[in-house]
Amino acid sequence: MNLTVINETDQCLGFHCPERSVSTAVYVLLYVSAAAVVLLTVCGNLLIIISVCHFKQLHTPTNMLILSLAVSDFLVGVFVIPVSLIWMIETCWIFNTVYCVCFILTSYFVTNTSIFNVALIAVDRYFALSNPFLYTKAVSVNTMCFVVASNWFTVLFYNLALQYFNGYYTNVEMCPGECFLVLDEVWSLVDLLLSFVFPLTLIVLFYVLVFVIARKHATAIRGLKTQTRSKIMTESMKSERKAAKVLSILVSVFLSCLFPYFIYTVLGKAIEIDVGTFQKVLMLVYLNSAINPVIYALFYPWFRKCVKLTLTLQIFNTDSALMNVL
């Protein structure tokens, strides 16, 4: 996704690093808070990576997608969020031009990969629920690994093409204290459609279909006249409510984190952009990577069990990879 709403015809405004007006105590508190955000993102996603990679029982097609999401979010937490928070706290880009270029390349790639991983999980859950027998037969771990690798390669190719055809090296704005990549109006629209509208459409569409299928299954179960009808009805209703809850949380968080940024992208020519406000809006995009482990992992009991085994160092025991975590 593009990192600025400045049009290519705009001139460098010559921003200079302002004097820091906060007290030392507040300054330290800001950095402590920033460190906490980074640790939450890195450690949360690292625990998912360790759990899925270590325990053989978790080597399933769906978990390969969760692993891919965790890796992309982990990279956001390591390479993108720390630099962005320093930029916000210092109210100034304190690094050099080379680091600015590396930051833009990295943030483009890992944030887009994270977004498309979310979309792939939505598609996977729909096909797993709509046709479970065909899904089990056709989709293996190796197949899903190929899908994941293709996703990463495609996103990388798109971002390289975006920056090349947009004139990457001639459009990096290095005003004093700033680091932005300037996209023209055409590429801004293309990036909006491919980085936000398309994945969001997939997420909403397929999760709505999942919810519809879950309701149909629950209705069919309620029609069964067996001695276990009451128990089945109770379990199906709980499952239905859980599916609806996960769907609403997923879509709400995704919109909350990404929608404000792309509003700025669309209305960048019509509204006056404040650099500080824009940085805060952009940070919401990155914070989605800190929230994803909660949405995609903490809803699963196996994750809590894996965290306990990892933190107590039981994963170093002999044959710990074969332990039952489900």
Secondary structure, 3 states (H helix, E strand, C coil): CCCCCCCCCCCCCCCCCCCCCCCHHHHHHHHHHHHHHHHHHHHHHHHHHHHHHHCHHHCCHHHHHHHHHHHHHHHHHHHHHHHHHHHHHHCCCCCCHHHHHHHHHHHHHHHHHHHHHHHHHHHHHHHHHHCHHHHHHHCCHHHHHHHHHHHHHHHHHHHHHHHHHCCHHHCEECCCCCCEECCCHHHHHHHHHHHHHHHHHHHHHHHHHHHHHHHHHHHHHHCCCCCCHHHHHHHHHHHHHHHHHHHHHHHHHHHHHHHHHHHHHHCCCCCCCCHHHHHHHHHHHHHHHHHHHHHHCCCCHHHHHHHHHHHCCHHHCCCHHHCCCC
